[in-house]
Amino acid sequence: MVLQGREPRSPLIRVLVLTIALAAGAADAIGGSGSTPPSVNILLSGSAHEAQFAVAFDKQSGIAVGSGGSIMASGDAGASWRREDSPTTLALLGVDLNDTAAIAVGQQGVILTKRSAGAKWNVARSGTDNRLFSVALNARGDAVATGAFGTVIASHDGGETWKSVAPGWRSMVADGIEPHLYAASINSAGVMIIAGEFSLILRSATGGASWELLHKGDASLFAMHMREDGASYAVGQSGTILRSGDRGSTWTVLPPISNANLLGVCAASDGRVVVTGMRDMLVSGDGGDSWEHVATSDTTTSWYAGAAQGGPHAPIVIVGHSGQIARVGP
């Protein structure tokens, strides 16, 4: 795997990054600060061949998705989990929910939706066969999903129907390359922000009719979290961490503190930030001004991907290898 510049041109890259097979090729994490690390309390664990790739919460309700179409649900901010019936065996790589709908996306452009906590999951037509890595949903039912080869699709009915809203890549990327897009966000007004290869971060306030380039660089960005108060973070390849205080209008690249591939990020309202990755996990208690490594036998030998919080005072939940779901404690 290329650790400088951009990774090989393959739509499989994020799934490959999230496997034990690639772990041997990932960069070693820089040593911790020596302080007592936060605890990682494992709540659920499966077999070595299972994986959880993404997790999302709406207040106390949470959903985690992963390999083989796995869907896990929680109603108590992540303290306990139950398996839900899934209509697919394809890997699910992204998920989001609110109190009226939930959407999961994954391999071969699969999209699953459901309308209430007790409802069944249904397959929706995405209009693409490209792998979908991320999805974001707001309370009005507006949604955006991103994926391989420049795929960006949008919905205005809670994920039931979708249309392509991809930018014109020739004006943004050299040689008209269609970049893989790994992260998506949408706010209550329907403003979309997406991120991916070349450290691209783009914003649309027009439902995808037009796009504004906010940031561009070298490393791929694999995950992004935007709080309602405007504090935002994006993380990715070779320890890259970006921070914004104005909901993504401007971004600052933070000094490197790890050379691991960073795969997930969650920023709590109290200033705590948890970043997950390959053989490394980072925690900040001051909004990203300083960081420490969570150096446990689990975090230094394997990987976690998604991170999310079930309410302002709840622990941050992380998901990853071996089908594991865990909480990051103080």
Residue pairs with C-beta under 8 A, 6 or more apart in sequence:
1 7
1 8
1 16
1 17
1 22
1 25
1 26
2 8
3 27
3 237
3 238
3 259
4 218
4 238
5 218
5 219
6 197
6 198
6 218
6 219
6 220
6 237
7 13
7 197
7 220
7 237
9 177
10 16
11 130
11 131
11 147
11 148
11 149
11 180
12 131
13 180
13 220
14 93
14 133
14 180
14 182
14 222
14 263
15 91
15 93
15 107
15 131
16 22
17 26
17 222
17 261
17 263
17 278
18 51
18 53
18 263
18 303
18 305
18 320
19 51
20 48
20 302
20 303
20 321
22 278
23 278
23 279
23 302
23 303
26 260
26 261
26 278
26 279
26 303
27 238
27 239
27 259
27 260
27 261
27 278
28 259
28 260
28 279
29 258
29 259
29 260
29 277
29 279
29 280
29 293
29 300
30 239
30 257
30 258
30 259
30 280
30 293
31 293
31 295
32 292
32 293
32 294
32 295
33 292
33 293
35 292
37 283
37 292
37 293
37 294
37 295
37 296
38 283
38 294
38 328
38 329
38 330
39 296
39 328
39 329
39 330
40 281
40 294
40 296
40 298
40 299
40 318
40 326
40 327
40 328
40 329
41 315
41 326
41 327
41 328
41 329
42 298
42 324
42 325
42 326
43 78
43 79
43 80
43 81
43 317
43 325
43 326
43 327
44 72
44 81
44 323
44 324
44 325
45 322
45 323
45 324
46 322
46 323
46 324
47 322
47 323
48 322
49 67
50 66
50 67
50 68
50 70
50 322
50 323
51 66
51 67
51 91
51 305
51 320
51 321
51 322
51 323
52 64
52 65
52 66
52 67
52 70
52 72
52 305
52 306
52 319
52 320
52 323
52 324
52 325
53 65
53 66
53 67
53 91
53 92
53 93
53 94
53 305
53 306
53 319
54 64
54 65
54 66
54 92
54 93
54 94
54 95
54 134
54 305
54 306
54 319
55 62
55 63
55 64
55 65
55 78
55 95
55 306
55 307
55 308
55 317
55 318
55 319
55 325
56 62
56 63
56 95
56 96
56 97
56 306
56 308
57 74
57 77
57 78
57 97
57 308
57 309
57 310
57 311
57 314
57 317
58 97
58 98
58 99
59 99
59 310
59 311
60 74
60 75
60 76
60 77
60 310
60 311
60 314
61 73
61 74
61 75
61 97
61 99
61 117
61 310
62 73
62 74
62 75
62 77
62 78
62 97
62 308
62 310
62 317
63 71
63 72
63 73
63 74
63 95
63 97
63 102
63 104
64 70
64 71
64 72
64 73
64 74
64 81
64 95
64 306
64 317
64 319
64 325
65 71
65 72
65 92
65 93
65 94
65 95
65 104
65 106
66 72
66 91
66 92
66 319
66 323
67 91
67 323
68 89
68 91
69 86
69 87
69 88
69 89
69 90
69 91
69 92
69 106
70 83
70 86
70 92
70 323
71 83
71 84
71 85
71 86
71 92
71 104
71 112
71 121
72 81
72 82
72 83
72 84
72 325
73 81
73 82
73 83
73 84
73 117
74 80
74 81
74 82
74 310
75 117
76 310
77 310
77 311
77 314
77 315
77 317
78 310
78 314
78 315
78 317
78 325
78 327
81 325
84 121
85 120
85 121
86 92
86 112
86 121
87 112
87 120
87 121
87 122
87 123
88 106
88 110
88 112
88 123
90 106
90 107
90 108
90 110
91 106
91 107
92 104
92 105
92 106
92 107
92 110
92 112
93 105
93 106
93 107
93 131
93 132
93 133
93 134
94 104
94 105
94 106
94 132
94 133
94 134
94 135
94 145
94 184
95 102
95 103
95 104
95 105
95 135
96 102
96 103
96 135
96 136
96 137
96 143
97 103
97 137
98 137
98 138
98 139
99 139
100 115
100 116
100 139
100 141
100 158
101 113
101 114
101 115
101 137
101 141
101 158
101 159
102 113
102 114
102 137
103 111
103 112
103 113
103 135
103 137
103 143
103 145
103 155
103 158
103 159
104 111
104 112
104 113
104 121
104 135
105 111
105 112
105 126
105 132
105 133
105 134
105 135
105 145
105 147
106 131
106 132
107 131
107 132
108 129
108 131
109 126
109 127
109 128
109 129
109 130
109 131
109 132
109 147
109 151
110 123
110 126
110 132
111 123
111 124
111 125
111 126
111 132
111 135
111 145
111 159
111 162
112 121
112 122
112 123
112 124
113 121
113 122
113 124
113 158
113 159
113 160
114 120
114 121
114 122
115 158
124 159
124 160
124 161
124 162
125 161
125 162
126 132
126 145
126 153
126 162
127 153
127 162
127 163
127 164
128 147
128 151
128 153
128 164
130 147
130 148
130 149
130 151
131 147
131 148
132 145
132 146
132 147
132 148
132 151
132 153
133 146
133 147
133 148
133 180
133 181
133 182
133 183
134 145
134 146
134 147
134 181
134 182
134 183
134 184
135 143
135 144
135 145
135 146
135 159
135 184
136 143
136 144
136 145
136 184
136 185
136 186
136 192
137 143
137 158
137 159
137 186
138 186
138 187
138 188
138 190
139 188
140 156
140 188
140 190
141 155
141 156
141 157
141 158
141 159
142 154
142 155
142 156
142 186
142 190
142 207
143 154
143 155
143 156
143 158
143 159
143 186
144 152
144 153
144 154
144 155
144 165
144 184
144 185
144 186
144 192
144 194
144 208
145 151
145 152
145 153
145 154
145 155
145 162
145 184
146 152
146 181
146 182
146 183
146 184
146 194
146 196
147 180
147 181
148 180
148 181
149 178
149 180
150 166
150 167
150 169
150 178
150 179
150 180
150 181
151 164
151 166
151 181
152 164
152 165
152 166
152 167
152 181
152 194
152 208
153 162
153 163
153 164
153 165
153 166
154 162
154 163
154 165
154 192
154 207
154 208
155 161
155 162
155 163
156 207
165 192
165 204
165 207
165 208
165 209
166 178
166 208
167 202
167 211
169 176
169 177
169 178
169 179
170 176
172 200
172 202
172 211
172 213
172 216
173 179
173 198
173 200
179 196
179 197
179 198
179 200
180 196
180 197
180 220
181 194
181 195
181 196
181 197
181 200
182 195
182 196
182 220
182 221
182 222
182 223
182 236
183 194
183 195
183 196
183 221
183 222
183 223
183 224
183 234
184 192
184 193
184 194
184 195
184 224
185 192
185 193
185 194
185 224
185 225
185 226
185 248
186 192
186 193
187 226
187 228
187 247
189 205
190 205
190 207
191 203
191 204
191 205
192 203
192 204
192 207
192 208
193 201
193 202
193 203
193 214
193 224
193 226
193 247
193 248
194 200
194 201
194 202
195 201
195 202
195 221
195 224
195 234
196 220
196 221
197 220
197 221
198 216
198 217
198 218
198 220
199 215
199 216
199 217
199 218
199 219
199 220
199 221
199 236
199 240
199 242
200 213
200 215
200 216
200 221
201 213
201 214
201 215
201 216
201 221
201 224
201 234
201 242
201 248
201 251
202 211
202 212
202 213
202 214
203 211
203 212
203 214
203 248
203 249
204 210
204 211
204 212
214 248
214 249
214 250
214 251
215 242
215 251
217 240
217 253
219 236
219 237
219 238
219 240
220 236
220 237
221 234
221 235
221 236
221 237
221 240
221 242
222 235
222 236
222 237
222 261
222 262
222 263
222 264
223 234
223 235
223 236
223 262
223 263
223 264
223 265
223 305
223 306
223 307
224 232
224 233
224 234
224 235
224 265
225 232
225 233
225 265
225 266
225 267
225 307
226 232
226 247
226 248
227 267
227 269
229 269
230 244
230 245
230 246
230 247
231 243
231 244
231 245
231 267
231 287
232 243
232 244
232 245
232 247
232 248
232 267
233 241
233 242
233 243
233 244
233 265
233 267
233 273
233 275
233 288
234 240
234 241
234 242
234 244
234 251
234 265
235 241
235 242
235 262
235 263
235 264
235 265
235 275
235 277
236 261
236 262
237 261
237 262
238 256
238 259
238 260
238 261
239 256
239 257
239 258
239 259
239 260
239 261
239 262
240 253
240 256
240 262
241 253
241 254
241 256
241 257
241 262
241 275
241 282
241 288
242 251
242 252
242 253
242 254
243 251
243 252
243 254
243 287
243 288
244 250
244 251
244 252
254 288
257 282
257 291
258 277
258 280
258 282
258 293
260 277
260 278
260 279
260 280
261 277
261 278
262 275
262 276
262 277
262 280
262 282
263 276
263 277
263 278
263 303
263 304
263 305
263 306
264 274
264 275
264 276
264 277
264 304
264 305
264 306
264 307
264 318
265 273
265 274
265 275
265 276
265 307
266 273
266 274
266 307
266 308
266 309
266 316
266 318
267 273
267 287
268 274
268 309
268 312
268 316
269 312
270 312
271 284
271 285
271 286
271 287
272 283
272 284
272 285
272 316
273 282
273 283
273 284
273 287
273 288
274 281
274 282
274 283
274 307
274 316
274 318
274 328
275 281
275 282
275 283
275 307
276 303
276 304
276 305
276 306
276 307
276 318
276 320
277 303
277 304
278 303
279 299
279 300
279 301
279 302
279 303
280 293
280 299
280 300
281 293
281 294
281 299
281 304
281 318
281 328
282 291
282 292
282 293
282 294
283 291
283 292
283 294
283 328
284 290
284 291
284 292
294 328
298 326
302 320
302 321
302 322
303 320
303 321
304 318
304 319
304 320
304 321
304 324
304 326
305 318
305 319
305 320
306 318
306 319
306 320
307 316
307 317
307 318
307 319
307 328
308 316
308 317
309 315
309 316
309 317
310 317
315 327
315 328
315 329
316 327
316 328
317 325
317 326
317 327
317 328
318 325
318 326
318 327
318 328
319 325
319 326
320 326
